[in-house]
Amino acid sequence: MSHYRLQITPDRRPAFARAPLAHRIYSEFREMPALSLDKRQAARLMGVSADVSSRILVRLAKAGILRLTPDGRCRVRADTA
């Protein structure tokens, strides 16, 4: 009898795992409206790789929650704080 095992690489989380992480990051920015992180800093805060961090930040920016600045930093949008 073979057991099927879901293989997940560190940078490819299933949807049910991504949503809580994205919400946690959004909550960090909401609690600290002046927070401004570059992608490396955001990855450290999230405890994930820079690639995963970048995808989450882009997703939150596309949703209108965060704002990505031209210099590569992310901030909470002023109208959502």
mmCIF file of the N, C-alpha and C atoms, coordinates in Angstrom:
data_MODEL
# 
_entry.id   MODEL 
# 
loop_
_atom_site.group_PDB 
_atom_site.id 
_atom_site.type_symbol 
_atom_site.label_atom_id 
_atom_site.label_alt_id 
_atom_site.label_comp_id 
_atom_site.label_asym_id 
_atom_site.label_entity_id 
_atom_site.label_seq_id 
_atom_site.pdbx_PDB_ins_code 
_atom_site.Cartn_x 
_atom_site.Cartn_y 
_atom_site.Cartn_z 
_atom_site.occupancy 
_atom_site.B_iso_or_equiv 
_atom_site.pdbx_formal_charge 
_atom_site.auth_seq_id 
_atom_site.auth_comp_id 
_atom_site.auth_asym_id 
_atom_site.auth_atom_id 
_atom_site.pdbx_PDB_model_num 
ATOM 1   N N  . MET A 1 1  ? 0.847  -1.171 0.000  1.00 0.00 ? 1  MET A N  1 
ATOM 2   C CA . MET A 1 1  ? 0.000  0.000  0.000  1.00 0.00 ? 1  MET A CA 1 
ATOM 3   C C  . MET A 1 1  ? 0.893  1.235  0.000  1.00 0.00 ? 1  MET A C  1 
ATOM 4   N N  . SER A 1 2  ? 0.745  2.062  -0.989 1.00 0.00 ? 2  SER A N  1 
ATOM 5   C CA . SER A 1 2  ? 1.565  3.272  -1.042 1.00 0.00 ? 2  SER A CA 1 
ATOM 6   C C  . SER A 1 2  ? 0.788  4.442  -0.460 1.00 0.00 ? 2  SER A C  1 
ATOM 7   N N  . HIS A 1 3  ? 1.501  5.292  0.188  1.00 0.00 ? 3  HIS A N  1 
ATOM 8   C CA . HIS A 1 3  ? 0.893  6.478  0.779  1.00 0.00 ? 3  HIS A CA 1 
ATOM 9   C C  . HIS A 1 3  ? 1.239  7.682  -0.072 1.00 0.00 ? 3  HIS A C  1 
ATOM 10  N N  . TYR A 1 4  ? 0.219  8.426  -0.414 1.00 0.00 ? 4  TYR A N  1 
ATOM 11  C CA . TYR A 1 4  ? 0.458  9.653  -1.159 1.00 0.00 ? 4  TYR A CA 1 
ATOM 12  C C  . TYR A 1 4  ? 0.854  10.728 -0.163 1.00 0.00 ? 4  TYR A C  1 
ATOM 13  N N  . ARG A 1 5  ? 1.905  11.425 -0.483 1.00 0.00 ? 5  ARG A N  1 
ATOM 14  C CA . ARG A 1 5  ? 2.395  12.472 0.399  1.00 0.00 ? 5  ARG A CA 1 
ATOM 15  C C  . ARG A 1 5  ? 2.471  13.769 -0.382 1.00 0.00 ? 5  ARG A C  1 
ATOM 16  N N  . LEU A 1 6  ? 1.856  14.803 0.129  1.00 0.00 ? 6  LEU A N  1 
ATOM 17  C CA . LEU A 1 6  ? 1.881  16.102 -0.531 1.00 0.00 ? 6  LEU A CA 1 
ATOM 18  C C  . LEU A 1 6  ? 3.279  16.683 -0.413 1.00 0.00 ? 6  LEU A C  1 
ATOM 19  N N  . GLN A 1 7  ? 3.920  16.882 -1.536 1.00 0.00 ? 7  GLN A N  1 
ATOM 20  C CA . GLN A 1 7  ? 5.260  17.439 -1.553 1.00 0.00 ? 7  GLN A CA 1 
ATOM 21  C C  . GLN A 1 7  ? 5.165  18.952 -1.735 1.00 0.00 ? 7  GLN A C  1 
ATOM 22  N N  . ILE A 1 8  ? 5.665  19.686 -0.798 1.00 0.00 ? 8  ILE A N  1 
ATOM 23  C CA . ILE A 1 8  ? 5.641  21.139 -0.865 1.00 0.00 ? 8  ILE A CA 1 
ATOM 24  C C  . ILE A 1 8  ? 7.056  21.647 -0.671 1.00 0.00 ? 8  ILE A C  1 
ATOM 25  N N  . THR A 1 9  ? 7.556  22.337 -1.657 1.00 0.00 ? 9  THR A N  1 
ATOM 26  C CA . THR A 1 9  ? 8.861  22.956 -1.505 1.00 0.00 ? 9  THR A CA 1 
ATOM 27  C C  . THR A 1 9  ? 8.688  24.197 -0.647 1.00 0.00 ? 9  THR A C  1 
ATOM 28  N N  . PRO A 1 10 ? 9.744  24.707 -0.032 1.00 0.00 ? 10 PRO A N  1 
ATOM 29  C CA . PRO A 1 10 ? 9.625  25.839 0.878  1.00 0.00 ? 10 PRO A CA 1 
ATOM 30  C C  . PRO A 1 10 ? 8.997  27.093 0.260  1.00 0.00 ? 10 PRO A C  1 
ATOM 31  N N  . ASP A 1 11 ? 9.090  27.259 -1.058 1.00 0.00 ? 11 ASP A N  1 
ATOM 32  C CA . ASP A 1 11 ? 8.550  28.465 -1.660 1.00 0.00 ? 11 ASP A CA 1 
ATOM 33  C C  . ASP A 1 11 ? 7.228  28.239 -2.378 1.00 0.00 ? 11 ASP A C  1 
ATOM 34  N N  . ARG A 1 12 ? 6.658  27.073 -2.284 1.00 0.00 ? 12 ARG A N  1 
ATOM 35  C CA . ARG A 1 12 ? 5.371  26.787 -2.920 1.00 0.00 ? 12 ARG A CA 1 
ATOM 36  C C  . ARG A 1 12 ? 4.408  26.225 -1.884 1.00 0.00 ? 12 ARG A C  1 
ATOM 37  N N  . ARG A 1 13 ? 3.740  27.102 -1.206 1.00 0.00 ? 13 ARG A N  1 
ATOM 38  C CA . ARG A 1 13 ? 2.783  26.668 -0.194 1.00 0.00 ? 13 ARG A CA 1 
ATOM 39  C C  . ARG A 1 13 ? 1.406  26.528 -0.814 1.00 0.00 ? 13 ARG A C  1 
ATOM 40  N N  . PRO A 1 14 ? 0.603  25.584 -0.319 1.00 0.00 ? 14 PRO A N  1 
ATOM 41  C CA . PRO A 1 14 ? -0.757 25.486 -0.820 1.00 0.00 ? 14 PRO A CA 1 
ATOM 42  C C  . PRO A 1 14 ? -1.569 26.713 -0.377 1.00 0.00 ? 14 PRO A C  1 
ATOM 43  N N  . ALA A 1 15 ? -2.671 26.955 -1.042 1.00 0.00 ? 15 ALA A N  1 
ATOM 44  C CA . ALA A 1 15 ? -3.481 28.150 -0.778 1.00 0.00 ? 15 ALA A CA 1 
ATOM 45  C C  . ALA A 1 15 ? -3.873 28.257 0.695  1.00 0.00 ? 15 ALA A C  1 
ATOM 46  N N  . PHE A 1 16 ? -4.234 27.149 1.329  1.00 0.00 ? 16 PHE A N  1 
ATOM 47  C CA . PHE A 1 16 ? -4.659 27.217 2.723  1.00 0.00 ? 16 PHE A CA 1 
ATOM 48  C C  . PHE A 1 16 ? -3.529 27.642 3.650  1.00 0.00 ? 16 PHE A C  1 
ATOM 49  N N  . ALA A 1 17 ? -2.283 27.499 3.228  1.00 0.00 ? 17 ALA A N  1 
ATOM 50  C CA . ALA A 1 17 ? -1.139 27.928 4.040  1.00 0.00 ? 17 ALA A CA 1 
ATOM 51  C C  . ALA A 1 17 ? -0.730 29.356 3.711  1.00 0.00 ? 17 ALA A C  1 
ATOM 52  N N  . ARG A 1 18 ? -0.984 29.798 2.476  1.00 0.00 ? 18 ARG A N  1 
ATOM 53  C CA . ARG A 1 18 ? -0.595 31.163 2.086  1.00 0.00 ? 18 ARG A CA 1 
ATOM 54  C C  . ARG A 1 18 ? -1.488 32.217 2.725  1.00 0.00 ? 18 ARG A C  1 
ATOM 55  N N  . ALA A 1 19 ? -2.772 31.960 2.815  1.00 0.00 ? 19 ALA A N  1 
ATOM 56  C CA . ALA A 1 19 ? -3.715 32.963 3.316  1.00 0.00 ? 19 ALA A CA 1 
ATOM 57  C C  . ALA A 1 19 ? -3.377 33.408 4.743  1.00 0.00 ? 19 ALA A C  1 
ATOM 58  N N  . PRO A 1 20 ? -3.131 32.495 5.682  1.00 0.00 ? 20 PRO A N  1 
ATOM 59  C CA . PRO A 1 20 ? -2.784 32.948 7.034  1.00 0.00 ? 20 PRO A CA 1 
ATOM 60  C C  . PRO A 1 20 ? -1.487 33.759 7.081  1.00 0.00 ? 20 PRO A C  1 
ATOM 61  N N  . LEU A 1 21 ? -0.508 33.377 6.265  1.00 0.00 ? 21 LEU A N  1 
ATOM 62  C CA . LEU A 1 21 ? 0.750  34.114 6.236  1.00 0.00 ? 21 LEU A CA 1 
ATOM 63  C C  . LEU A 1 21 ? 0.532  35.519 5.684  1.00 0.00 ? 21 LEU A C  1 
ATOM 64  N N  . ALA A 1 22 ? -0.226 35.632 4.609  1.00 0.00 ? 22 ALA A N  1 
ATOM 65  C CA . ALA A 1 22 ? -0.523 36.948 4.040  1.00 0.00 ? 22 ALA A CA 1 
ATOM 66  C C  . ALA A 1 22 ? -1.296 37.798 5.045  1.00 0.00 ? 22 ALA A C  1 
ATOM 67  N N  . HIS A 1 23 ? -2.233 37.187 5.756  1.00 0.00 ? 23 HIS A N  1 
ATOM 68  C CA . HIS A 1 23 ? -3.004 37.939 6.758  1.00 0.00 ? 23 HIS A CA 1 
ATOM 69  C C  . HIS A 1 23 ? -2.098 38.397 7.904  1.00 0.00 ? 23 HIS A C  1 
ATOM 70  N N  . ARG A 1 24 ? -1.183 37.552 8.320  1.00 0.00 ? 24 ARG A N  1 
ATOM 71  C CA . ARG A 1 24 ? -0.265 37.930 9.403  1.00 0.00 ? 24 ARG A CA 1 
ATOM 72  C C  . ARG A 1 24 ? 0.595  39.119 8.983  1.00 0.00 ? 24 ARG A C  1 
ATOM 73  N N  . ILE A 1 25 ? 1.084  39.104 7.746  1.00 0.00 ? 25 ILE A N  1 
ATOM 74  C CA . ILE A 1 25 ? 1.911  40.204 7.266  1.00 0.00 ? 25 ILE A CA 1 
ATOM 75  C C  . ILE A 1 25 ? 1.087  41.477 7.180  1.00 0.00 ? 25 ILE A C  1 
ATOM 76  N N  . TYR A 1 26 ? -0.122 41.374 6.660  1.00 0.00 ? 26 TYR A N  1 
ATOM 77  C CA . TYR A 1 26 ? -1.016 42.528 6.607  1.00 0.00 ? 26 TYR A CA 1 
ATOM 78  C C  . TYR A 1 26 ? -1.240 43.082 8.013  1.00 0.00 ? 26 TYR A C  1 
ATOM 79  N N  . SER A 1 27 ? -1.445 42.200 8.979  1.00 0.00 ? 27 SER A N  1 
ATOM 80  C CA . SER A 1 27 ? -1.664 42.633 10.368 1.00 0.00 ? 27 SER A CA 1 
ATOM 81  C C  . SER A 1 27 ? -0.456 43.368 10.925 1.00 0.00 ? 27 SER A C  1 
ATOM 82  N N  . GLU A 1 28 ? 0.745  42.912 10.590 1.00 0.00 ? 28 GLU A N  1 
ATOM 83  C CA . GLU A 1 28 ? 1.961  43.602 11.049 1.00 0.00 ? 28 GLU A CA 1 
ATOM 84  C C  . GLU A 1 28 ? 1.991  45.035 10.527 1.00 0.00 ? 28 GLU A C  1 
ATOM 85  N N  . PHE A 1 29 ? 1.661  45.206 9.263  1.00 0.00 ? 29 PHE A N  1 
ATOM 86  C CA . PHE A 1 29 ? 1.654  46.544 8.678  1.00 0.00 ? 29 PHE A CA 1 
ATOM 87  C C  . PHE A 1 29 ? 0.527  47.396 9.265  1.00 0.00 ? 29 PHE A C  1 
ATOM 88  N N  . ARG A 1 30 ? -0.615 46.795 9.561  1.00 0.00 ? 30 ARG A N  1 
ATOM 89  C CA . ARG A 1 30 ? -1.726 47.556 10.157 1.00 0.00 ? 30 ARG A CA 1 
ATOM 90  C C  . ARG A 1 30 ? -1.371 48.032 11.566 1.00 0.00 ? 30 ARG A C  1 
ATOM 91  N N  . GLU A 1 31 ? -0.699 47.193 12.340 1.00 0.00 ? 31 GLU A N  1 
ATOM 92  C CA . GLU A 1 31 ? -0.320 47.549 13.705 1.00 0.00 ? 31 GLU A CA 1 
ATOM 93  C C  . GLU A 1 31 ? 0.752  48.625 13.739 1.00 0.00 ? 31 GLU A C  1 
ATOM 94  N N  . MET A 1 32 ? 1.567  48.684 12.696 1.00 0.00 ? 32 MET A N  1 
ATOM 95  C CA . MET A 1 32 ? 2.651  49.665 12.625 1.00 0.00 ? 32 MET A CA 1 
ATOM 96  C C  . MET A 1 32 ? 2.539  50.419 11.295 1.00 0.00 ? 32 MET A C  1 
ATOM 97  N N  . PRO A 1 33 ? 1.626  51.391 11.203 1.00 0.00 ? 33 PRO A N  1 
ATOM 98  C CA . PRO A 1 33 ? 1.365  52.067 9.922  1.00 0.00 ? 33 PRO A CA 1 
ATOM 99  C C  . PRO A 1 33 ? 2.592  52.721 9.285  1.00 0.00 ? 33 PRO A C  1 
ATOM 100 N N  . ALA A 1 34 ? 3.583  53.070 10.056 1.00 0.00 ? 34 ALA A N  1 
ATOM 101 C CA . ALA A 1 34 ? 4.784  53.702 9.494  1.00 0.00 ? 34 ALA A CA 1 
ATOM 102 C C  . ALA A 1 34 ? 5.821  52.665 9.046  1.00 0.00 ? 34 ALA A C  1 
ATOM 103 N N  . LEU A 1 35 ? 5.516  51.391 9.203  1.00 0.00 ? 35 LEU A N  1 
ATOM 104 C CA . LEU A 1 35 ? 6.453  50.324 8.831  1.00 0.00 ? 35 LEU A CA 1 
ATOM 105 C C  . LEU A 1 35 ? 6.758  50.387 7.340  1.00 0.00 ? 35 LEU A C  1 
ATOM 106 N N  . SER A 1 36 ? 8.032  50.362 7.017  1.00 0.00 ? 36 SER A N  1 
ATOM 107 C CA . SER A 1 36 ? 8.493  50.396 5.637  1.00 0.00 ? 36 SER A CA 1 
ATOM 108 C C  . SER A 1 36 ? 9.648  49.409 5.526  1.00 0.00 ? 36 SER A C  1 
ATOM 109 N N  . LEU A 1 37 ? 9.422  48.331 4.798  1.00 0.00 ? 37 LEU A N  1 
ATOM 110 C CA . LEU A 1 37 ? 10.421 47.269 4.701  1.00 0.00 ? 37 LEU A CA 1 
ATOM 111 C C  . LEU A 1 37 ? 10.841 47.050 3.266  1.00 0.00 ? 37 LEU A C  1 
ATOM 112 N N  . ASP A 1 38 ? 12.120 46.715 3.078  1.00 0.00 ? 38 ASP A N  1 
ATOM 113 C CA . ASP A 1 38 ? 12.527 46.251 1.757  1.00 0.00 ? 38 ASP A CA 1 
ATOM 114 C C  . ASP A 1 38 ? 12.232 44.749 1.705  1.00 0.00 ? 38 ASP A C  1 
ATOM 115 N N  . LYS A 1 39 ? 12.420 44.148 0.556  1.00 0.00 ? 39 LYS A N  1 
ATOM 116 C CA . LYS A 1 39 ? 12.038 42.741 0.394  1.00 0.00 ? 39 LYS A CA 1 
ATOM 117 C C  . LYS A 1 39 ? 12.830 41.808 1.301  1.00 0.00 ? 39 LYS A C  1 
ATOM 118 N N  . ARG A 1 40 ? 14.086 42.109 1.517  1.00 0.00 ? 40 ARG A N  1 
ATOM 119 C CA . ARG A 1 40 ? 14.913 41.275 2.410  1.00 0.00 ? 40 ARG A CA 1 
ATOM 120 C C  . ARG A 1 40 ? 14.397 41.353 3.840  1.00 0.00 ? 40 ARG A C  1 
ATOM 121 N N  . GLN A 1 41 ? 14.081 42.557 4.306  1.00 0.00 ? 41 GLN A N  1 
ATOM 122 C CA . GLN A 1 41 ? 13.567 42.732 5.658  1.00 0.00 ? 41 GLN A CA 1 
ATOM 123 C C  . GLN A 1 41 ? 12.211 42.052 5.823  1.00 0.00 ? 41 GLN A C  1 
ATOM 124 N N  . ALA A 1 42 ? 11.369 42.180 4.808  1.00 0.00 ? 42 ALA A N  1 
ATOM 125 C CA . ALA A 1 42 ? 10.049 41.545 4.862  1.00 0.00 ? 42 ALA A CA 1 
ATOM 126 C C  . ALA A 1 42 ? 10.195 40.022 4.940  1.00 0.00 ? 42 ALA A C  1 
ATOM 127 N N  . ALA A 1 43 ? 11.140 39.465 4.199  1.00 0.00 ? 43 ALA A N  1 
ATOM 128 C CA . ALA A 1 43 ? 11.373 38.021 4.240  1.00 0.00 ? 43 ALA A CA 1 
ATOM 129 C C  . ALA A 1 43 ? 11.789 37.578 5.638  1.00 0.00 ? 43 ALA A C  1 
ATOM 130 N N  . ARG A 1 44 ? 12.637 38.355 6.277  1.00 0.00 ? 44 ARG A N  1 
ATOM 131 C CA . ARG A 1 44 ? 13.057 38.013 7.651  1.00 0.00 ? 44 ARG A CA 1 
ATOM 132 C C  . ARG A 1 44 ? 11.885 38.088 8.612  1.00 0.00 ? 44 ARG A C  1 
ATOM 133 N N  . LEU A 1 45 ? 11.047 39.118 8.466  1.00 0.00 ? 45 LEU A N  1 
ATOM 134 C CA . LEU A 1 45 ? 9.877  39.264 9.326  1.00 0.00 ? 45 LEU A CA 1 
ATOM 135 C C  . LEU A 1 45 ? 8.926  38.082 9.143  1.00 0.00 ? 45 LEU A C  1 
ATOM 136 N N  . MET A 1 46 ? 8.743  37.663 7.904  1.00 0.00 ? 46 MET A N  1 
ATOM 137 C CA . MET A 1 46 ? 7.826  36.566 7.594  1.00 0.00 ? 46 MET A CA 1 
ATOM 138 C C  . MET A 1 46 ? 8.410  35.202 7.920  1.00 0.00 ? 46 MET A C  1 
ATOM 139 N N  . GLY A 1 47 ? 9.736  35.122 7.952  1.00 0.00 ? 47 GLY A N  1 
ATOM 140 C CA . GLY A 1 47 ? 10.373 33.837 8.193  1.00 0.00 ? 47 GLY A CA 1 
ATOM 141 C C  . GLY A 1 47 ? 10.328 32.942 6.965  1.00 0.00 ? 47 GLY A C  1 
ATOM 142 N N  . VAL A 1 48 ? 10.381 33.563 5.785  1.00 0.00 ? 48 VAL A N  1 
ATOM 143 C CA . VAL A 1 48 ? 10.346 32.816 4.524  1.00 0.00 ? 48 VAL A CA 1 
ATOM 144 C C  . VAL A 1 48 ? 11.468 33.311 3.618  1.00 0.00 ? 48 VAL A C  1 
ATOM 145 N N  . SER A 1 49 ? 11.620 32.662 2.478  1.00 0.00 ? 49 SER A N  1 
ATOM 146 C CA . SER A 1 49 ? 12.648 33.086 1.531  1.00 0.00 ? 49 SER A CA 1 
ATOM 147 C C  . SER A 1 49 ? 12.258 34.414 0.882  1.00 0.00 ? 49 SER A C  1 
ATOM 148 N N  . ALA A 1 50 ? 13.232 35.069 0.283  1.00 0.00 ? 50 ALA A N  1 
ATOM 149 C CA . ALA A 1 50 ? 12.974 36.339 -0.394 1.00 0.00 ? 50 ALA A CA 1 
ATOM 150 C C  . ALA A 1 50 ? 11.984 36.161 -1.535 1.00 0.00 ? 50 ALA A C  1 
ATOM 151 N N  . ASP A 1 51 ? 12.035 35.019 -2.216 1.00 0.00 ? 51 ASP A N  1 
ATOM 152 C CA . ASP A 1 51 ? 11.122 34.737 -3.316 1.00 0.00 ? 51 ASP A CA 1 
ATOM 153 C C  . ASP A 1 51 ? 9.676  34.645 -2.826 1.00 0.00 ? 51 ASP A C  1 
ATOM 154 N N  . VAL A 1 52 ? 9.467  33.913 -1.756 1.00 0.00 ? 52 VAL A N  1 
ATOM 155 C CA . VAL A 1 52 ? 8.126  33.781 -1.178 1.00 0.00 ? 52 VAL A CA 1 
ATOM 156 C C  . VAL A 1 52 ? 7.642  35.137 -0.686 1.00 0.00 ? 52 VAL A C  1 
ATOM 157 N N  . SER A 1 53 ? 8.500  35.854 -0.001 1.00 0.00 ? 53 SER A N  1 
ATOM 158 C CA . SER A 1 53 ? 8.165  37.182 0.507  1.00 0.00 ? 53 SER A CA 1 
ATOM 159 C C  . SER A 1 53 ? 7.737  38.104 -0.632 1.00 0.00 ? 53 SER A C  1 
ATOM 160 N N  . SER A 1 54 ? 8.480  38.081 -1.700 1.00 0.00 ? 54 SER A N  1 
ATOM 161 C CA . SER A 1 54 ? 8.178  38.939 -2.837 1.00 0.00 ? 54 SER A CA 1 
ATOM 162 C C  . SER A 1 54 ? 6.798  38.621 -3.411 1.00 0.00 ? 54 SER A C  1 
ATOM 163 N N  . ARG A 1 55 ? 6.498  37.333 -3.545 1.00 0.00 ? 55 ARG A N  1 
ATOM 164 C CA . ARG A 1 55 ? 5.185  36.948 -4.084 1.00 0.00 ? 55 ARG A CA 1 
ATOM 165 C C  . ARG A 1 55 ? 4.053  37.396 -3.174 1.00 0.00 ? 55 ARG A C  1 
ATOM 166 N N  . ILE A 1 56 ? 4.230  37.265 -1.873 1.00 0.00 ? 56 ILE A N  1 
ATOM 167 C CA . ILE A 1 56 ? 3.185  37.683 -0.936 1.00 0.00 ? 56 ILE A CA 1 
ATOM 168 C C  . ILE A 1 56 ? 2.996  39.195 -0.996 1.00 0.00 ? 56 ILE A C  1 
ATOM 169 N N  . LEU A 1 57 ? 4.094  39.943 -1.031 1.00 0.00 ? 57 LEU A N  1 
ATOM 170 C CA . LEU A 1 57 ? 3.998  41.401 -1.084 1.00 0.00 ? 57 LEU A CA 1 
ATOM 171 C C  . LEU A 1 57 ? 3.320  41.866 -2.371 1.00 0.00 ? 57 LEU A C  1 
ATOM 172 N N  . VAL A 1 58 ? 3.668  41.235 -3.475 1.00 0.00 ? 58 VAL A N  1 
ATOM 173 C CA . VAL A 1 58 ? 3.029  41.599 -4.749 1.00 0.00 ? 58 VAL A CA 1 
ATOM 174 C C  . VAL A 1 58 ? 1.541  41.283 -4.693 1.00 0.00 ? 58 VAL A C  1 
ATOM 175 N N  . ARG A 1 59 ? 1.186  40.140 -4.134 1.00 0.00 ? 59 ARG A N  1 
ATOM 176 C CA . ARG A 1 59 ? -0.232 39.778 -4.010 1.00 0.00 ? 59 ARG A CA 1 
ATOM 177 C C  . ARG A 1 59 ? -0.989 40.793 -3.160 1.00 0.00 ? 59 ARG A C  1 
ATOM 178 N N  . LEU A 1 60 ? -0.384 41.214 -2.044 1.00 0.00 ? 60 LEU A N  1 
ATOM 179 C CA . LEU A 1 60 ? -1.036 42.203 -1.187 1.00 0.00 ? 60 LEU A CA 1 
ATOM 180 C C  . LEU A 1 60 ? -1.120 43.565 -1.870 1.00 0.00 ? 60 LEU A C  1 
ATOM 181 N N  . ALA A 1 61 ? -0.129 43.883 -2.668 1.00 0.00 ? 61 ALA A N  1 
ATOM 182 C CA . ALA A 1 61 ? -0.162 45.150 -3.413 1.00 0.00 ? 61 ALA A CA 1 
ATOM 183 C C  . ALA A 1 61 ? -1.247 45.106 -4.493 1.00 0.00 ? 61 ALA A C  1 
ATOM 184 N N  . LYS A 1 62 ? -1.358 43.990 -5.204 1.00 0.00 ? 62 LYS A N  1 
ATOM 185 C CA . LYS A 1 62 ? -2.396 43.861 -6.229 1.00 0.00 ? 62 LYS A CA 1 
ATOM 186 C C  . LYS A 1 62 ? -3.794 43.915 -5.626 1.00 0.00 ? 62 LYS A C  1 
ATOM 187 N N  . ALA A 1 63 ? -3.915 43.448 -4.390 1.00 0.00 ? 63 ALA A N  1 
ATOM 188 C CA . ALA A 1 63 ? -5.202 43.493 -3.699 1.00 0.00 ? 63 ALA A CA 1 
ATOM 189 C C  . ALA A 1 63 ? -5.503 44.889 -3.158 1.00 0.00 ? 63 ALA A C  1 
ATOM 190 N N  . GLY A 1 64 ? -4.530 45.800 -3.271 1.00 0.00 ? 64 GLY A N  1 
ATOM 191 C CA . GLY A 1 64 ? -4.735 47.165 -2.797 1.00 0.00 ? 64 GLY A CA 1 
ATOM 192 C C  . GLY A 1 64 ? -4.499 47.349 -1.314 1.00 0.00 ? 64 GLY A C  1 
ATOM 193 N N  . ILE A 1 65 ? -3.864 46.383 -0.686 1.00 0.00 ? 65 ILE A N  1 
ATOM 194 C CA . ILE A 1 65 ? -3.631 46.441 0.760  1.00 0.00 ? 65 ILE A CA 1 
ATOM 195 C C  . ILE A 1 65 ? -2.309 47.126 1.074  1.00 0.00 ? 65 ILE A C  1 
ATOM 196 N N  . LEU A 1 66 ? -1.269 46.745 0.359  1.00 0.00 ? 66 LEU A N  1 
ATOM 197 C CA . LEU A 1 66 ? 0.046  47.357 0.539  1.00 0.00 ? 66 LEU A CA 1 
ATOM 198 C C  . LEU A 1 66 ? 0.392  48.164 -0.703 1.00 0.00 ? 66 LEU A C  1 
ATOM 199 N N  . ARG A 1 67 ? 1.387  48.994 -0.534 1.00 0.00 ? 67 ARG A N  1 
ATOM 200 C CA . ARG A 1 67 ? 1.897  49.797 -1.644 1.00 0.00 ? 67 ARG A CA 1 
ATOM 201 C C  . ARG A 1 67 ? 3.375  49.473 -1.797 1.00 0.00 ? 67 ARG A C  1 
ATOM 202 N N  . LEU A 1 68 ? 3.775  49.133 -3.015 1.00 0.00 ? 68 LEU A N  1 
ATOM 203 C CA . LEU A 1 68 ? 5.188  48.907 -3.301 1.00 0.00 ? 68 LEU A CA 1 
ATOM 204 C C  . LEU A 1 68 ? 5.747  50.190 -3.888 1.00 0.00 ? 68 LEU A C  1 
ATOM 205 N N  . THR A 1 69 ? 6.802  50.704 -3.286 1.00 0.00 ? 69 THR A N  1 
ATOM 206 C CA . THR A 1 69 ? 7.381  51.967 -3.724 1.00 0.00 ? 69 THR A CA 1 
ATOM 207 C C  . THR A 1 69 ? 8.407  51.734 -4.822 1.00 0.00 ? 69 THR A C  1 
ATOM 208 N N  . PRO A 1 70 ? 8.713  52.772 -5.591 1.00 0.00 ? 70 PRO A N  1 
ATOM 209 C CA . PRO A 1 70 ? 9.708  52.626 -6.670 1.00 0.00 ? 70 PRO A CA 1 
ATOM 210 C C  . PRO A 1 70 ? 11.078 52.163 -6.171 1.00 0.00 ? 70 PRO A C  1 
ATOM 211 N N  . ASP A 1 71 ? 11.410 52.473 -4.913 1.00 0.00 ? 71 ASP A N  1 
ATOM 212 C CA . ASP A 1 71 ? 12.714 52.051 -4.388 1.00 0.00 ? 71 ASP A CA 1 
ATOM 213 C C  . ASP A 1 71 ? 12.688 50.632 -3.803 1.00 0.00 ? 71 ASP A C  1 
ATOM 214 N N  . GLY A 1 72 ? 11.580 49.898 -4.006 1.00 0.00 ? 72 GLY A N  1 
ATOM 215 C CA . GLY A 1 72 ? 11.520 48.500 -3.596 1.00 0.00 ? 72 GLY A CA 1 
ATOM 216 C C  . GLY A 1 72 ? 11.043 48.256 -2.187 1.00 0.00 ? 72 GLY A C  1 
ATOM 217 N N  . ARG A 1 73 ? 10.507 49.252 -1.544 1.00 0.00 ? 73 ARG A N  1 
ATOM 218 C CA . ARG A 1 73 ? 10.012 49.085 -0.180 1.00 0.00 ? 73 ARG A CA 1 
ATOM 219 C C  . ARG A 1 73 ? 8.510  48.839 -0.214 1.00 0.00 ? 73 ARG A C  1 
ATOM 220 N N  . CYS A 1 74 ? 7.984  48.249 0.854  1.00 0.00 ? 74 CYS A N  1 
ATOM 221 C CA . CYS A 1 74 ? 6.539  48.056 0.937  1.00 0.00 ? 74 CYS A CA 1 
ATOM 222 C C  . CYS A 1 74 ? 6.031  48.781 2.182  1.00 0.00 ? 74 CYS A C  1 
ATOM 223 N N  . ARG A 1 75 ? 4.859  49.348 2.001  1.00 0.00 ? 75 ARG A N  1 
ATOM 224 C CA . ARG A 1 75 ? 4.212  50.105 3.076  1.00 0.00 ? 75 ARG A CA 1 
ATOM 225 C C  . ARG A 1 75 ? 2.718  49.816 3.015  1.00 0.00 ? 75 ARG A C  1 
ATOM 226 N N  . VAL A 1 76 ? 2.050  50.064 4.125  1.00 0.00 ? 76 VAL A N  1 
ATOM 227 C CA . VAL A 1 76 ? 0.588  49.947 4.114  1.00 0.00 ? 76 VAL A CA 1 
ATOM 228 C C  . VAL A 1 76 ? 0.042  51.162 3.360  1.00 0.00 ? 76 VAL A C  1 
ATOM 229 N N  . ARG A 1 77 ? -0.984 50.948 2.585  1.00 0.00 ? 77 ARG A N  1 
ATOM 230 C CA . ARG A 1 77 ? -1.591 52.081 1.867  1.00 0.00 ? 77 ARG A CA 1 
ATOM 231 C C  . ARG A 1 77 ? -2.205 53.013 2.880  1.00 0.00 ? 77 ARG A C  1 
ATOM 232 N N  . ALA A 1 78 ? -2.062 54.312 2.647  1.00 0.00 ? 78 ALA A N  1 
ATOM 233 C CA . ALA A 1 78 ? -2.557 55.324 3.592  1.00 0.00 ? 78 ALA A CA 1 
ATOM 234 C C  . ALA A 1 78 ? -4.062 55.202 3.803  1.00 0.00 ? 78 ALA A C  1 
ATOM 235 N N  . ASP A 1 79 ? -4.804 54.849 2.787  1.00 0.00 ? 79 ASP A N  1 
ATOM 236 C CA . ASP A 1 79 ? -6.260 54.774 2.926  1.00 0.00 ? 79 ASP A CA 1 
ATOM 237 C C  . ASP A 1 79 ? -6.746 53.482 3.575  1.00 0.00 ? 79 ASP A C  1 
ATOM 238 N N  . THR A 1 80 ? -5.839 52.525 3.873  1.00 0.00 ? 80 THR A N  1 
ATOM 239 C CA . THR A 1 80 ? -6.244 51.295 4.552  1.00 0.00 ? 80 THR A CA 1 
ATOM 240 C C  . THR A 1 80 ? -5.741 51.247 5.983  1.00 0.00 ? 80 THR A C  1 
ATOM 241 N N  . ALA A 1 81 ? -4.923 52.218 6.383  1.00 0.00 ? 81 ALA A N  1 
ATOM 242 C CA . ALA A 1 81 ? -4.348 52.210 7.739  1.00 0.00 ? 81 ALA A CA 1 
ATOM 243 C C  . ALA A 1 81 ? -5.361 52.635 8.775  1.00 0.00 ? 81 ALA A C  1 
# 
